[in-house]
């Protein structure tokens, strides 16, 4: 039996810097007096399926793709990982963003990790099964509120079932984990069982209106680093692409999961289109082109902000060309008041500039979760509270209370 190991993840990537840097003030864009006009797309709503991975997707999933693409033309949804279950100083209740702003985030991030854990035996007394049920409840709550749901997967390596960080794995596990789950590999059937669990869970998500809940799934994220066993140091380009394509095909065609969009999300270790696309599995397997980026915002000052904006411009332009949705799939600056204080203007200057300058068009961004003495989004009384409130007051920023109807296609123009 595998040992239960519960980890606190301070964001996914391990490329952060713990120093403190106060950037030069950045001139803010003037805030328009009137709301932004509706965006426009080059295709009609009924043509949406032709641009999606799954042409048999449910009507609500098609609508989510279209509306995210439409919304990205002039605004973006702000979300948070585990917003309904993880809180600064463990102060449960409303989400921390709602405590601060009066509105929940517009997007909820969740994780398939505990749902697919080897120790989840499906019995009511099992801790992992209890987490599965809590995640389901949170996702259904989010959907009924009109929020968007996104899932990552911190998949424990298949030999021992205990770790996903390579620093905690044996050399054999690091070098063989991904290869072993490919077709023909010794753990391929084990991997298919995990996908079957994901499919079963995803198909069990039925909202109060009777509709299947659409989710965005971003498997094997931050693959351009070496902290996860699916990182580029532990598999070839061909192996990674093969795994991605098999995963999507098995979920979509074999398991008939029709309420899922697929997001491709490397870390921030690219500087050109060719580097971003080096392990891209192809347009037939990707709905959302994303990026996780903590490092460029971590005390890198003006240069880091500009670098982040340039990378988001690459993602945004590729998504426009390929009729995909661009996104900043994970981000944040981790503030621990005793060790790592806030960066003045982080939200209103640094992050907002990176997300909007140079005609960047993204559908959503997601902060990592708050926990114990560390936060990515403030609650009332914290030093960065006013900065965050100014950020969310910008017309481009969409929280739950300002979300348009995401699960219904608009009438043809």
N, C-alpha and C positions, 0 to 999 in steps of 0.2 A: 504493500500500500504506500502511495506517495505521501510525503509529509506535507501538511498544510502550511503554506507560506503566504502570508498576507503582506503585501507590499504597499507602501505609500509612494506613488509616482509623482515626483515633482516635475510634471510634464514628461513627455516621452523622451526627447532627445537629451543627450548628456554633453552638449557642446556649450553650456552656459559658463559665464564668468561671474565670479562672486564679488568683483571689485565694484566701487561706486564711482559714477561719473555724472557730473551735472552738465548737460549739453547747453550750447548757446540757445537762446530763445529763438523759436522759429515763427516767422510771421504767419498768422492764421489767414485762411481764406475768408473773405467776407461771407457772412451767412445771409442767404437770400431772404427777402421779406415774405415771399409766398412759397407754398409747397412746390416741390419739383413736379414738372409736368409728367404725364404718363410716358413710359418708354415705348419704343416701337421695335418690332422684330421684322425680319425679312421673310418670315413664313407665317402662314395662317395656323390657328390652333389645331385644325384637323390634320395638318401635316407633321405634327410633333413626333409621332411614332417613328417616322422615317429617320429621325436623327438619334433615336434611343437604342440602347443595347438590346432591349427586350421589346419586340413589336407586339407581344401579347400582354404587356403590362396592363394592370388595372387602370380604369379611368382616373382614379385619384392619383396614381403614380404618374401617369401621363401629364395630368394637370400640374403636379408638383414640378416636374421637369420644365414645363412651359412657363409657369409662373416664377420660378427661380431665375430662369433665363431672362424673362421680361423685367423682373425687379432689378436684376443686376445692371441694367442699362443706366440707372441713375441712383441706386441706393443699395444697401446691403443689410442682411439680418445679422444681429449680434446674438450669439449663443454662449452656453457654458457647459462644460462637461459635468455630469452628475449634479446638475443645478438643484434638483429636488432632494438630494440625499447626502450632500457633502457641504459643510458650512465652515466659515471662519470661526475659530474657537469652539467648534462643534455646537454652535447655537442653532439648533434645528427650528423648523417652522417654515416661514416663507423662504423662497430662494434668496440668496444674498443680493442678487440684482434687484429683486422686488423690494427687499428691505431698504435698499438705497434709492430706488427710482419710483417705486409704486407700481412697477410693471415687471412681470417675469421676463426672462430672455425670450427671444423669438425662436430659439432652437435649443433642443436638449441633446447633449452628447451622452452616449451610453457605451457599454463595453460587453462583448460576448465572452470575456475571459471566464467569469465564474459560471456562466451558463454552460460552457463546454468543458468545464474542469472534470478531470477523471474522477474526482471525489463527489461529484454531483450525482447522487443515486436516485433522485426523483421522489424521495420520501419527505413527508411534511416536517420531520424533525431535523432534516439535513440542512446544515448552514448554507451550503452552496445553492440548494434548491430554494431556500428562503430568499436568497439574494436574487435568484432568477425571477421569483414571483414579485419581488419588490421592483425590479427593473421593468417587468411587464406592466405593473400598475403605474409606474411613472411614465412609461411610453404612452399608455392609453390615456392617461391624464393629459399629457402634452398634446396628443392628437385631438382630443375632445376640445381643447382650448384653441386649436388651430395652429399649434406650433409645428416646427419641422423636427424630425428625429434623425440623428446620425449615430451610427455604430462604428467603433473601431474594434480591434481584436488583438489583445495582448495574449497571444496563443502560446501556451507553454510547450517547450520542445517535446517531441513525441517519444523519446527514449525513457525519460524518467517522469515526465509530466509535472515538473516542479518549477521550472524557470523559463523566462523569456529573455532576460538580459544575459548576454554572452559572458559577462564578467562573473556570473554565478554558475556557468556551465563548464563541463570538462572539454578538453580539446576535441575529443572524439565527437561529442554532441554538437559542438560548434560547426565542425567540418562536415557533418553528415546529416544533420537534422532536416534541412530542406531537401536534399537529394533523396532522402528516405521516404518522403511523402509523395514524390512524383509517381506517375503511373509506372508500375514495375518495381517500385521501391519497397523495402521491407515493411514500411509503415503506411503504405498507400491506403490499405483498407481502413486502418485506424483514422487516417485523415478523412476519408469519405464518411466515416461515422460522425466525425465532428461537424462536417458540412450538413449531414442529415439532421443533427441536433439544431444547427442554426436554422435550417429550413423549417423544421417543425415549430421552433419558437416563432419565427417570423410569420409563418402562416397562421399562428394562434393569435396574432394581434388583430383583434376585431374591435373597432370603436363602437361607441354607443349608438351610432347611426347604422350599424350593421356592415360597415365597409372595412375591408382590410386596410390596416395602417401602412402607408408607404414609409419605407426607411431608406436612408442612404448608408451603404456599407462601404467602408474603405479598408480593405484587407491589406496586410503586409506593408504598412505605412513606414515612412522614414527608412526606406530600404537603401538609401545612398550613404547611410552611416554604418557603423559596425557594432552598435550596442544591442541590436536584435539579431537573432540567428538567421533571419532572412535578409540580412544586410549584404551589401555587394562584396564584402570580403569573403563571404562563405558560399557564394554560388555564382555561376556564370550568368551573363545576360540571357542566354538561351534558356537556362534552367529557371530563372526568375519569370521570364515571359511565359514559359510553358506552364508553370504553376498558376500564374494569374489566369491564363486562358482556360486551363482546366477548371479552376475554381468557379469562374463565371459560367462556363458551359454546363458544369454539373448542377449548379444551383438553378440555372434558368431552364435548361432542357430536360435534364433527368429528374430533378426534384420539383419542377414546375413552380418555382418561386416567382411570382409575378408582381410583387409589391416591393421591389428593391431597385434602387439606382446604385451604380457602382462608381466609386471615387478613387482616383489615382492620386496619391499624396506623398511625394518624396519630402525629405527635409530640405533645408535651404542651401545645400551644397552644390548648386549649379549656377552658372553665370551666362549661359547661352541656351538657345532653343535646342541645339543638338545635345547638350549635356542633360537638359530636362527630359528629352525624349529617348535617352540612351536605353532605358529599360521599359519604355512605354509599350504596352501590349497590343496597341492598335485601337482605332476608333470604334471597331465593332465590339470592344470589350470595356469601354469607358464612357460614362455619362458626364462625369465631373472631373475637371482637371484642377487639382489643388496643390497646396504646399503647406507644410508645417514649418513655422519659423519662430524660434525663440532667440537664437543667437544674435541675429542682426539688431534686435531690440534690447539686448542685454548690455547696457552701459557702453554702447558703441557710438553714441552721440549722433551728430548730423550725418556723418559718413554712413553709419549703420542704417539710419532711416532711408537715405537715398539708395543704398544697396537693396534694402527690402523692397522699396518701390520699384526699382529696376527689375527685380525678380518677379514681382507681381505683374509687372507689365508684360514680361515674357509669357507668363501663364495666361493672362487676360487676352493677349493677342492670339495665342494658340487656340484658346477656347472660342474666340470670335471666328477664326478661320475655319474651325472644325465643327461649329455649332454644338459646342459643349458649354457647360457652366463652369466658370472660374470661381475659386474660393481660396480663402486662407483658412485651412482646415484645422489648424491648431496654432495658438500663439499665446503670449502673455509675458509679463515680467513679474517674477516672484518676489513679493515684498514680505520680509520678516523684520519687524520693526527693530528688534534687538541686534540684527546683523546686516540687513540689506534694506535700506530705506527707500522710499519712493523716488522716482525720477521726476522732477518738476516738469509739468506739461506732457507727461508720457502719453496720455490718452488724446488730449486735444491737439497736440502738435505732432509728436512722433508717430503714433499709430495712425491717426487720421490722415496725416500727410502720405504715409506709405500706402494707405488703402485707396486714396482718391486722386493723387496727382498723376499727371501724364495719361489721363483718360483711362485709368485702370477701371475695369468693370468686373466686380465680383458679386456673387449671389449671397455669400455669407462669410462670416468669420466666427471662430469659436475660441473662447478663453478656456484654459485648463481649470480644474476645480480648485476651490478654496478648501483649506483644512487646518485644523488646530491653530497654529500661530502664523500661518502663511496664507497669503491671498493673492489672487490675480485681479479680482474685482473688489473694490472696497465696500464696506458697510458704513452706515452713518457714524461720524466721529473720527474716522481715520484720516490721516493727512492728505490722501489722494482723493477724498470724496468729492470735493468741488470740481476737480479736474475731470473726474468720471461723469459727473452730472452735466458738465458743459459738453462733453463728448456725446452723450446720448441725446442731448437736446438738438443736435445738428439734424437737419432734415434728411440727410442721407442715411442716418442710423435708424434701423427698424427693430423695436422690441415687440413683445407680444401684443401690447395694446394697440400698436400701429400696423399690425400685420394685415395685408389684404387676404382675401380668400385664396388659400394656397391649393385647395383640393378640388377646385372646379374650374374647368376651362372657360375663358370668357367667350362671348359670342363672336362670330367671325366679324372682322372689320370690313 
